[in-house]
Amino acid sequence: MRSACIISALVAIAAAAPAPSPQLIDIDGVEAAPDPVMVSAPLDVTTDNPTKKRDGIMGKRDGNCASQPAGAGPIPTPDTADAFTQDAGFQSTAQNAPTPDGYFLVFQNSQGSLSASKYMGLHTLNAFDTLGCASLCDQARDCEAFNMYIERDPSVDPNANDCPNPPSTTNYKCTLWGAPVSAEEATNQGQWRDSFQVVITGSNGYNKASPPNPVDGFTGPTELAGAINAPLDNGKNTYMGYKYYPFSQTQGYTPSTCGTACKAQTGYNSRHPNADGTYQTCSFFNAYVLSQNAIPQGLYCSLYSKTWDPSYATNYGQYRGSDRFTVSRSYSYSLTQ
């Protein structure tokens, strides 16, 4: 997929593509779209709201030795990055943490936090509390996943001359994400602050297992085992094409985006009818996450003029050479009559 720095305008005007026969994933169209935007939560902060300006978080200047908030976790002995990442207590905590109801475990006890799509914020907790982190995700509209991990941070703001390698403090971090996450995205292993090494351990990732939100004007969601692959209906093709939205800071897993596309397609068709005045109405859509080699790429919306039941959800993914494209979080919605 080609890269792009600014994608919102391109996503907003994504056009319905011609229909493959049958409704295979249009890999050429997906690869022509912008790459998904991957974001890492900032390190060495106690809270972060990505919708607000992040003064002093990204590209930090040298510090001034000011005291930093004390973390709630224990400090290993010796106080080194290696001792932190190898601490048996931290690893046991991550391995024995409960999986919250409505979620499933994606990765466990990694030494990297997420660098993924649709970052929604960071919270510092008083314990390795997966239930509390899940609750924060549940309270955040369109949150699809969370990452709970343990981070080694400096106890004072490091300064190259006066406090280059201060004692550490241990923080329990919880980050929220608006698109499903994968183990392959747990790649943020820390950073250097002068001579102090910020590192991560005990990193667990969880995806939401509960259905997505309802979409205004549609009934559903109906869970599907794969993507819809519908036959002709009495010789007529009900497939109206697809729209694809790469994940970014402005686009997560939101089936309502597909609902808007479905209604917009009907509107367009009504303004450009056939010679006899007829036109296809979008009355059903299938929204799912398309992943490439296990990394979520974007929201794929297949549009139809007829409702199809789950028995037709038989497209589980495709290969392009050695690249594997897979379908997950697949749900269908029908236009309310």
N, C-alpha and C positions, 0 to 999 in steps of 0.2 A: 504494500500500500504506500502511496506517496505521502510524504509528510507535508504538514501545513501548520503555520503559526496561528492563523486566524481562520476558524472554520464555521463560526456561528452563521454567517450569511449563507455559506454553501449549504449547511444543513437545513436552514430554514426554507430554501427553495428546491430541496431535493425533489426530483420529478419521478413520477411513476415510471418504472422501467418496463420494456416489453416483456411479455410472458414467455419464460422458458417452457418447454413442453417435455415432460411434466414440470411441475414447479420446483425444479432444482435450485439450489442456492446459486445465485449469479455471482460466481467468484470473480469474474472479470470486473463486474460493476463494483463489488466490494473492494477489490484491490485498487481500483481507480479513485476511490474515495479517500479523504484524509485519514491518516493513521489516528487511532485513539490517543487522546491526550493523557499521559501518565503523570501523576503528581505524588510527591512524598510529603508526609506530614513533617512540619518543622521539628528539628531536634532541639533539646535543651530549652524548652518552654513548658509551662505548666498548663496553658490553655490556648486555644486558637480557634477563631471563627473565620473561615476563608471568605465570607461575604464582606468582611471589614478589612480596611487597609492594614497591612502587616508592617508597621514601622519597626525597623530594627530587628526583624526576625530573619529574613533572607539576606544573605551576604553580610553577616554581622561584622561590625568594626571590632577592633581590639577592645577588651573589657577594661573595667576600672577597679577590679577586686571587690566590687560590692557583693554583699551576701545575697545568695539566691534562696528561694523557698526550700525548706528542708523536705525531703521525700519521706514517705511512710515506710519504706522497705529497709531491711538490714544492710549493712555495709560489709562485704566479705573481707577477710584477712588472708593475705595482704591486700591492701587497697590498690589493686591493679586491674587493668582491663581484662587480662587473661584470667585472673581469679574470678572476676565477675561472670564472664561467659561460661566458665567451667563449674560454677557453683552448683553443687548437687541439690541444695535446697530450692534454688530458683527453678531448676529443671523439674524437680518433683512437683512444685507448685503448678507449673504449666501442664504437666502430664496428668495431674489429678483434678484439674479444674472442671467443674460441671459444665455440660453443654446445655445452654438454656432451651427451654421448650420453645418450639417454633423456629429453631435454628439447627444447622448441622455443621460439624467440624470439617474444615477444609484443610488446615495444616496445624501442626502442633509442635511446640518447643523449638521453633526456628530461631536462628540468631540474626534474623533480619525482620524489620517491620515492612509494611506494604508500601510499594510505589505503584499505584493503581489509578483507576479512573473515577471521577466524580467524588473527590475528597470533600467531606462535609464537616470536618472539625475534629478537635482534639480535646480530651478531658484528662486531668490527672486525678486518680482515685486514691483512696486510703488503704486499699488492699488490691490483690489480684482478683478482682471481682467481675467475673464474666456475666453474672446475673445483672449486676448494676450497669455494666456496659451495654448489655442487650436492652435493658430498660431505656437507656438514653437513645439507642437506635430506634426503639419502638415509638419514642416520643418525637422523633425527627421525621417529618413527612418525607416519604420516598427513600428512606434509608434501607439499603439492601444487605449490608454486611458490616461487620466490625472487626477490629484487630485489637487484642489485649496483649500487652507486652511489658517487659521490665527494662528500664533504661538507666544506664549509668551516666549521671550528669555532674557537673562541677558544683561544689558547694558555694563558691564565689565566682564572679565573672572573670575569667582568666585574662591576665595581662602579660604580655611577652616579657616585661622586665620585672614586675613586682610580684606576680603570682601566676607563673606560667603553667604550673601543674598542681592545683590545689587538691585537698581531700575531696572525695566524691560524696554524692548523695544518691539514693536509689529511689526512682520514681516508678509508679505503676501507671502506665499510659493506656488510654482507650481512644481509638480513632474510629470515625464513622465514615461509611462509603455509600454512594448512591448507585453503584453498579456491583454485580457479583464479583467476587475476588477469587484468585487462584493461588496455589502454593508457589507457582512460578513467579508471582509478583512480590514475594517476600524478599526483596533485594536491598532494602535500605539498612546497611549494617553500621551506620554511625558516621562520625566525622572527628576531625581533630580541631580542638580549640586551643591554639598555641601548643603547649606540650601535653595538654589533657586530652585523653581519648574518650569520646562518647561512644558507647557500644550498647548493643541490644541483645537480650536473651529471653528465653521463655515466651516467644511470640506465637500466639494462637490466632487463627483466623476462622471466622464463622460467617456463613451465608444464611440468609433468611429462607426458611422452608415454607412459610405460610404464603398463601396466594397474594398477588399484588392487589392494589386498590381497585375498586370498581371504577368504571369510566362512564361519565355522564352521557346519557342517551343510548347506552348499550346494556344488555344483560350479560352477566359473566362476572368474574372470569371462570372459564372451564379449563381445568388442567389437562394438558396433552402430553403424551409420551414422546412426541417428536413434533416436527413441523407438518402442517397439512399438505397432502399431495392428492388433490381432488381429481377425479375423472371427469370426462365430459358429462353434462347433464342433458340427456336426450339430444345429443349431438352438439350442444352449445357449451362453449368454454366460459365458465363462471369466474375464472381467475383474471383479475384486473391488473396484475403487476405487483410490484413491491416498492417500498421505500426503505432506505437504509440510513441510519443515523449513528455515526461513530461516537463512542463515548468520549466525553470531555467534561470540563468543569461546568458546562451549561446543559449537558445531556447525559442523563443516567438511564437506568432501566425504568421507564415510565410508559406503560401501555397507553396512557392517555394521549401520548404523542401520536400513536398509531390511529387512535380514534379520531383525532383532529385531521390526520391525513386521509382517512376514509371519507369523512364528510367533505373535505376539500375536493377529493377526487369526484365525488358525486356532483358537487357544485360546478366543477370544470366541465364535466360531461354534459350537464344540463345546458351549459352555455355553448356547447359545441356538439349538438345532437347529430344523429345519422340523417341521411337524406329524407327518411320517412318521419323524422321528428322524434324517434325513440332514442334512448340512451341507457347505459348501464348505471344502476344505482349500487353503491357500495353498501352492503348490508351485513358484512361479516369480515372480521380480520383476525389474523393470527400474529401475536407479538411474541418474539423470543430473543434470547441472547445468542449471538453468533460468536464463537470463539475460534481462534486459530492457534493450533498447537497448545491448547489448554489455557490460553490467555484471552479473556473476554475482550472483544473488539467493538461491538456496537449493538444497537437495537435494530432488529430486522422485522419489518411489517409486511405481511402478505395480505393483499386485499381481494375480496370476493364479492360477487353479486348474489351468492346463496350461502346459507348456513350449512356447514358440514359437521358431522358428528365426530367424536374422538377416534373412531375406528379408522379414519382416513389420515391420522397423524403418523405417517409411516416413514417420513424422511428424518433420519437420525443424524445425518451429516454426510460429508463427502471428502474425498482426497483430491488434492492437486499436487501431483508429484509426491514428495515426501511430506507436504503440508497437510495437516488434518484439520478440517473445519467441522465443528460440532454444534449441536443445538441443545440449549438448556433453558430453563424458566419459560417453557412454551405454554401459552394460554390463548384461548380464543374468546371473542366477544361478538355478540349478535346485536344488530340494531334493534332498539325497542320499537315495537309496532304501535 
